[in-house]
Amino acid sequence: VTPKILEVRKVYQNIAFTGKDLPNGLIEVQNKFNFNNLASYRFAWSVLENGLEVEKGELPELIVNPGERGLIRIPFDSRKFKSDNEYILTISAHEKSETLWAPAGYEIAWEQFNLQPWTFAKNRESATGKISSKKSGNDLIINSGSTRIVFDMKQGNILTISKDNLEIMQKGPSASFWRAPIDNDGGYGKLQKGRLAKEWMNAGLDSLEISTQKISILKNTSGEIVVEVAKTSQAPGKDCGFRILETYRFLAGGQVELLSGIEPFGDLPYTLPRIGYEIRIPEVYQQFSWYGKGPQYSYSDLKQGAKFGQYSGSVDEQFYNFEVPQENGNKSDLRWLSVTNPSGQGIRVSGLQALNASIRKFSVMNLSTACHPFDLKKLPYSILNIDYLQGPIGNESCGTAPLKEYCVKPVKYSFSFRLESN
């Protein structure tokens, strides 16, 4: 079952749910069937707290004729809600008995409602402890408790982060604006068919080079160290690209907060592949967990069929092996993600706004140029993509270009995320 099928199933479902008075659990149910009464189905509900189920139940028989609407009240207990947690209500309809096409209990429709939204400011909780630094050649070595960070003062990147003498990150974050073109984008290399990917290549987005203009230490105290880095990402011979202003906050608890300001310049395509960063993760970390849409991959125009929740799986399981290799595996609307070893040690990334993320063992250019899966060459590390925006899927291989509301426009962006040990 592909994410596309799950998306179509969700869009085509014959029962629609609309929140009428969510604080009091009042939901309108619309029967879009031509012949079936909703009494034929069993209705269930659950409440997620920060992505984990904390309350659930079943509803009494709902009698709604074809083409009509009815009201139901979900008896969740909002008095138990904690002020700084997110609560999401899920309601679903299931087959009461076995049919010719599905077993009893099969889910035929569902919807989720946010009862109390995630507070992204909680991802910025203040750290305790002390932090110190020293210069060693071009490197700024930062220590806070058992966390050690090496920052390259020439290139303006983190070279490594270790916790308890265990390396949890190898290199990054490095600004990235390219993705391996999907079929709808127009493909790449020998399989290039024009369309959007050709515009991206004409702008040099597949050959961007980052140059560092200025690095400044704005603050250096026992509580935090702040480093500001000005960069440009531009392809050789092109008059367009991106100006990048990165502000790194190294905090006393060993956390790293990155505020990124992106300013496109020159004649860029009307929609970009992505706005984000790449990080190298050591090979020992093979478990990928996240709180956001899942469990399948999702994109801005392909996520109605994905449910909010906490999910986990191996790094390899996040890669969808298309016949022609291309961009895949994105997770959207993330509150946080982590990449860990069997002992639960590793790195955690939390957004100060919703994030997109994917992880794989192939470089983006290998994924772009490969014509077949056997052309892919595994790296001795994983590449974690942390994106503020990931381009839409669209339908241009056999239809129209992506809808404008999903496009990644070449305008100014500002976003933040935090790195810390799990």
C-alpha positions in Angstrom: 0.0 0.0 0.0 1.6 3.2 -1.1 1.2 6.7 0.5 -0.6 7.7 -2.7 -3.3 5.0 -2.2 -3.7 6.1 1.4 -4.1 9.7 0.3 -6.8 8.7 -2.3 -8.6 6.6 0.3 -8.8 9.5 2.7 -9.9 12.0 0.1 -12.5 9.6 -1.3 -14.0 8.4 2.1 -17.8 8.5 2.2 -18.1 9.9 5.7 -17.0 13.4 6.6 -16.4 14.8 10.0 -16.6 18.5 10.9 -15.9 20.1 14.3 -18.8 22.1 15.5 -18.0 22.7 19.2 -14.6 21.0 19.7 -14.1 22.1 23.4 -17.4 20.3 24.2 -16.7 17.4 21.8 -19.5 18.2 19.3 -18.8 16.8 15.8 -21.0 16.8 12.7 -21.0 13.6 10.7 -22.0 13.7 7.0 -23.1 10.5 5.3 -21.9 10.7 1.7 -23.0 7.2 0.8 -25.9 6.9 -1.7 -27.5 3.9 -0.1 -25.8 3.0 3.3 -27.1 4.2 6.6 -24.3 4.9 9.1 -25.9 2.5 11.5 -24.0 -0.1 9.4 -20.7 1.1 10.9 -19.0 1.2 14.3 -17.6 4.5 15.4 -14.5 4.8 17.7 -12.5 7.7 19.1 -9.3 8.4 20.9 -7.3 11.3 22.3 -3.5 11.7 21.8 -1.4 13.5 24.3 1.8 14.7 22.5 1.2 11.9 20.0 0.5 9.0 22.4 -3.0 7.6 23.2 -4.3 8.6 26.7 -8.0 8.1 26.3 -10.3 6.1 24.0 -13.8 4.8 23.6 -16.6 3.7 21.3 -19.8 5.7 20.3 -23.4 4.5 20.4 -25.0 3.5 17.1 -25.2 6.5 14.8 -28.3 6.5 12.5 -27.8 8.9 9.6 -29.5 8.3 6.3 -27.6 8.6 3.0 -26.9 12.2 2.1 -27.9 13.5 5.5 -25.9 14.9 8.5 -26.0 14.1 12.2 -24.3 15.3 15.4 -22.3 13.3 17.9 -20.7 14.2 21.2 -17.3 12.7 22.1 -17.0 12.2 25.8 -13.3 13.0 26.3 -12.3 14.6 29.6 -10.6 17.9 28.9 -10.2 18.5 32.7 -7.2 16.1 32.5 -5.5 18.2 29.8 -2.1 19.7 30.8 -1.5 23.3 29.8 1.8 22.7 28.0 0.8 19.5 26.1 -0.8 19.0 22.7 -4.1 17.0 22.5 -5.5 15.6 19.2 -8.9 13.9 18.9 -9.2 11.0 16.3 -12.6 9.8 15.3 -13.0 6.8 12.9 -15.6 4.6 11.3 -15.2 0.8 10.9 -17.0 -2.1 9.3 -19.2 -3.9 11.9 -18.9 -7.2 10.2 -16.9 -8.9 7.4 -17.7 -7.9 3.9 -16.7 -9.3 0.5 -13.9 -6.7 0.3 -12.8 -6.1 3.9 -12.7 -7.8 7.3 -14.7 -6.8 10.3 -13.2 -3.7 12.0 -11.7 -2.3 8.8 -11.4 1.5 9.0 -13.3 3.2 6.2 -13.1 6.8 7.3 -11.3 9.0 9.9 -10.5 12.5 10.9 -8.3 14.3 13.4 -9.0 17.5 15.3 -6.5 19.5 17.3 -8.1 20.2 20.8 -5.0 22.0 22.2 -2.1 22.9 19.9 1.6 22.1 20.4 3.5 24.9 22.1 6.7 25.2 20.0 8.2 27.5 22.7 8.5 24.4 24.9 11.2 23.2 22.5 13.2 26.3 23.7 13.1 25.6 27.4 16.1 27.2 29.1 19.1 25.1 29.9 21.1 24.8 33.1 24.7 24.3 33.8 27.9 26.0 32.5 29.5 26.3 29.1 33.1 27.0 28.2 35.2 27.3 25.0 38.7 27.5 23.7 40.3 28.0 20.3 42.4 25.3 18.6 43.6 26.4 15.2 40.5 27.1 13.1 38.3 25.3 15.6 36.2 26.6 18.5 35.9 23.7 21.0 32.9 24.1 23.3 32.3 22.0 26.4 29.2 21.8 28.6 29.0 19.0 31.1 29.6 15.8 29.1 28.8 17.4 25.8 31.6 18.5 23.4 31.1 20.5 20.3 33.7 21.4 17.7 32.8 24.4 15.5 34.8 25.2 12.4 35.5 29.0 12.6 36.7 29.1 9.0 33.8 27.3 7.3 31.1 28.2 9.9 29.8 24.7 10.5 29.8 22.2 13.3 32.3 19.5 12.7 31.2 17.1 15.5 29.0 16.8 18.6 29.7 14.1 21.2 28.0 13.2 24.4 29.8 11.1 27.0 32.6 10.6 24.5 30.1 9.1 22.0 29.9 11.0 18.7 26.2 11.8 17.9 26.7 14.1 14.9 29.5 14.2 12.3 29.0 17.3 10.2 26.5 20.1 9.7 24.0 21.6 9.6 24.8 22.5 6.0 22.2 24.6 4.1 20.6 22.7 1.3 18.1 23.8 -1.5 18.3 20.8 -3.9 16.3 17.6 -3.9 16.5 14.6 -6.2 13.9 15.4 -8.8 10.8 13.2 -8.8 9.1 12.0 -12.0 6.6 14.9 -11.7 9.5 17.4 -11.4 10.9 16.1 -14.7 13.7 13.7 -13.6 17.4 14.3 -13.9 20.4 13.3 -15.9 19.8 10.7 -18.6 16.1 10.6 -17.6 15.6 14.4 -17.7 12.3 15.3 -19.4 12.3 19.1 -18.9 9.5 20.6 -16.8 10.4 22.0 -13.4 13.6 20.2 -12.9 15.1 21.8 -16.0 14.3 25.3 -14.5 16.1 24.3 -11.3 19.1 23.1 -13.2 19.2 26.3 -15.4 19.4 28.2 -12.1 22.3 26.0 -10.9 20.4 24.6 -7.9 22.0 21.2 -8.5 25.5 22.7 -8.3 25.3 25.2 -5.5 28.5 26.0 -3.6 28.6 27.6 -0.2 31.1 30.4 0.6 31.5 31.9 4.0 31.8 35.7 4.2 32.0 36.5 7.9 32.0 34.7 11.3 31.5 36.7 14.5 31.3 35.6 18.1 28.5 37.8 19.5 28.5 36.5 23.0 30.7 34.3 25.1 29.6 33.7 28.7 29.2 30.8 31.1 25.5 30.7 30.1 25.7 30.7 26.3 28.0 31.3 23.3 26.5 32.9 20.3 28.2 32.7 16.8 26.8 34.5 13.7 27.8 33.3 10.3 27.1 35.0 6.9 27.2 32.8 3.9 26.2 32.7 0.2 25.0 29.6 -1.7 25.5 30.1 -5.4 26.4 28.0 -8.5 29.5 29.0 -10.5 28.7 31.3 -13.3 25.1 32.0 -12.1 23.8 35.3 -10.9 21.2 33.8 -8.6 21.3 32.0 -5.3 20.8 32.5 -1.6 22.2 34.7 1.1 22.3 32.9 4.5 22.6 34.4 7.9 23.0 31.7 10.6 23.0 32.4 14.3 24.2 29.5 16.5 23.4 29.6 20.2 25.4 27.1 22.1 23.6 26.6 25.4 24.8 25.6 28.9 22.9 22.3 28.8 24.7 21.2 25.7 22.0 22.1 23.3 22.6 23.9 20.0 20.0 26.3 18.6 20.2 27.4 15.0 18.3 30.5 13.7 18.5 30.6 9.9 17.6 33.5 7.7 17.4 32.7 4.0 17.3 35.5 1.4 17.0 34.3 -2.3 18.4 36.7 -4.9 18.5 36.8 -8.7 16.2 35.1 -11.2 15.1 31.9 -9.5 12.3 29.5 -10.5 8.8 30.2 -9.2 9.0 27.3 -6.9 12.2 25.8 -5.2 13.0 22.2 -4.4 13.3 22.8 -0.6 14.6 25.1 2.1 16.5 23.3 4.7 19.7 21.7 6.0 21.7 18.4 5.9 23.4 16.7 8.8 25.6 13.7 8.8 24.7 11.0 11.4 27.2 8.2 12.4 26.2 4.8 11.1 25.7 3.3 14.5 22.4 5.3 14.9 19.8 3.2 13.1 16.5 4.0 14.8 14.4 7.0 13.5 11.6 8.3 15.7 9.3 11.3 15.2 6.2 13.1 16.4 4.2 14.4 13.4 2.4 13.0 10.4 2.9 9.3 9.6 3.7 6.5 9.4 4.0 6.9 5.6 5.9 9.6 3.9 4.1 12.9 3.4 4.5 16.2 1.6 2.7 19.6 1.6 0.2 18.4 -1.0 0.3 14.7 0.0 -0.5 14.5 3.7 -4.2 14.3 4.2 -3.9 10.5 4.5 -1.3 10.7 7.2 -2.2 10.8 10.9 -0.5 12.7 13.7 1.2 10.5 16.2 4.5 9.2 17.5 6.2 6.8 15.1 9.4 4.8 15.0 11.3 2.6 12.6 14.7 1.8 11.2 16.6 4.3 9.1 16.3 1.9 6.1 12.5 1.6 6.5 12.2 5.4 5.9 13.6 5.0 2.3 11.0 4.2 -0.4 12.8 2.3 -3.2 11.2 3.6 -6.4 12.1 1.9 -9.7 13.8 5.2 -10.7 15.5 6.6 -7.6 14.2 10.0 -6.6 13.2 12.2 -3.6 11.2 10.2 -1.1 10.6 9.6 2.6 9.7 13.1 3.9 7.9 13.4 7.2 5.8 16.5 7.6 4.4 18.7 10.4 7.1 17.5 12.8 7.3 18.7 16.4 10.5 16.7 17.0 12.6 13.8 15.7 15.4 11.6 17.0 18.0 9.2 15.6 19.3 6.7 18.1 21.3 3.6 18.7 19.9 0.4 20.4 20.6 2.0 23.8 18.5 5.0 23.0 21.5 7.3 22.8 21.7 9.7 19.9 20.5 13.1 18.6 17.2 14.8 19.0 16.0 17.7 16.7 13.1 19.9 17.8 11.6 22.7 15.8 10.7 26.2 17.0 8.0 25.8 14.3 6.8 22.7 12.4 9.6 20.9 10.5 9.9 18.4 7.6 12.6 15.7 7.8 13.9 12.6 6.0 16.8 10.3 6.5 18.7 8.1 4.1 22.1 6.5 3.4 22.5 8.0 -0.1 23.7 11.4 -1.1 21.2 13.7 -2.8 23.3 13.7 -6.0 23.6 9.9 -6.1 19.8 9.8 -5.7 19.5 12.4 -8.5 21.8 10.7 -11.1 20.9 7.1 -10.4 18.7 5.5 -13.2 18.1 2.3 -11.3 18.2 1.1 -7.6 21.5 -0.7 -8.3 23.1 2.6 -9.2 22.7 3.7 -5.5 25.8 3.5 -3.4 25.3 3.4 0.4 27.3 5.8 2.5 29.1 4.9 5.7 26.8 7.4 7.5 23.2 8.6 7.3 22.1 12.0 5.9 19.4 13.6 8.0 17.5 16.3 6.1 15.9 19.0 8.3 13.7 21.2 6.2 11.6 24.2 6.9 9.8 23.7 3.6 9.9 20.7 1.2 8.5 21.2 -2.3 5.2 19.7 -3.4 4.7 16.5 -5.3 2.3 17.8 -8.0 1.2 15.7 -10.9 3.1 17.1 -13.9 4.3 13.8 -15.3 0.7 13.2 -16.5 -1.2 16.4 -15.5 -0.7 19.9 -14.2 2.1 21.6 -12.3 1.9 21.8 -8.5 -0.8 24.1 -7.1 0.5 27.6 -6.2 -0.5 27.3 -2.5 2.0 24.4 -2.1 4.9 26.0 -3.9 8.2 27.0 -2.2 8.4 30.6 -3.4 11.8 32.3 -3.7 11.2 34.8 -0.9 12.8 35.5 2.5 12.5 32.8 5.2 13.4 32.6 8.8 13.2 29.4 10.9 14.9 27.7 13.9 15.6 24.3 15.3 17.5 22.8 18.2 20.0 20.0 18.3 20.6 18.0 21.5 21.5 14.6 22.8 18.5 12.3 23.2 
